[in-house]
Amino acid sequence: MLDKIKTAMLLAGERGEFFPISMSQYPYNDTDAQIDYPLALKQAEKLGASWALEPEIPDVQGLRPEDAPDDIKDVGDDILGKAIICEEIARPFRIIRPSWNFIEPKIFLYQRGIRIKD
């Protein structure tokens, strides 16, 4: 059976070839290929690749960079309930509890002038 499959693939010119891009489980623009070999939507569709459309950015009232504290020691636990608007892409994000629990001890040490190595 294996010999039949190999022979059929050789005759079709498929043996040793990569799987077609249409079989990829990831949209082209979400892969590292988009960084190394950038394609526009139409080019990717022409090759048979799928494409992820950008989700609609919700209109959220949040903390703008210019309104944020200048020093990390001025940031408290209340930051967890606020959306922070990224100044580069204008999308909101939140700091979640596990991230805050990782950062908070470093802020405590920073406030006391203790330097730590990462």
N, C-alpha and C positions, 0 to 999 in steps of 0.2 A: 504494500500500500504506500509506504514511504517513497519508494522508487517512482511510483506513478505520479505522486504529488510533485516530486522534484523534477521529473520529466516535463510535466505540464507547465510548471513554473519556468523552466528553461526555455521551452518553446514560446511561451508568452512574453519572455523577456523580463520576468518579474523576480527571478532568483537573484538574491544578493542586493536587492533594492530596499530602501527604507519604506515603511508604511506610508501611504499617501497622507498628505496634510489634512485631508477631509476626515480622516479617522482619529485625529487628535481630540482628546477629551477636554482640551483647554482652548479658549479663544486666543487667536494669534497675538492680539494686543496685550494679553495678560502674561505672555511668556518672555523669557530672556531673548528670544529671537527678535522681538520687536526692537530691542536695544541695539543688537548687533546688525540686524538686517531690517531696518524700518520700512514698513509698508503702509500705504494709505488703505482705507476701507475697501475701495474699489479694486485695488491690486490684490488684496487678500482674498476677496470674494472670487476674483478671476482664477486664483490658484485653488479655490475650493475650501479655504480656511474659514472657520467661524470667527465671529467678531463680537466682543462684549461692548454693548452700548453703555455709556456713562450713566449711572443712576442720577435721577433728578435730585439736586441738592435742596434739602428742605430749608424753608425760610425760618431760621431759628434765631431768637434773640440770645445773644451770648456775649461773652467777654472778649472784647477786641484787644489785640496786642498793645495798643496805646493806653488801654484802661487797666492793663495788668500791672501788678506791683513790680517795681524795678529790682527788688531784691528778693531772693527766695525765702529769706527768713520772715518776710512779711506775708507769706502765703500760709493760710491755715486750712484746717479740715473742711471748711465750707467750699473749697474749690471743687470738691467731689460732686456737688449738685449743680455745677454750672457747665454750660457748653463753652468751649474755647474756640474761637474762629481763627483758623490758620491764615496768616497774612499772605502766604504764597499762593494757595489754591482756593482760599475763601470757603473752605469746608469746615463744618463744626466737628469737634471731637471732644471726648470727655476723658478725664483721668479716672480710672477705676480703682476700687479699694486695694486690690493686690499691688498695683503699681505704687499707690500712695504709701502702702505699708513698706515697700522697698525703699522709697525715697525719704520718708519721714525721719528715720534714724540719722541719715546723712545731714538733713537740715538741722537736727538737734545738735550734732557735733559741729556743724558749720557755725551755728549761732554762738557757740562757745569758743570758737577760734581753733578747734582741733582739726588738723589736716588728716585726711585719710587717703590711703592708696586704693585705687580701683583694681 
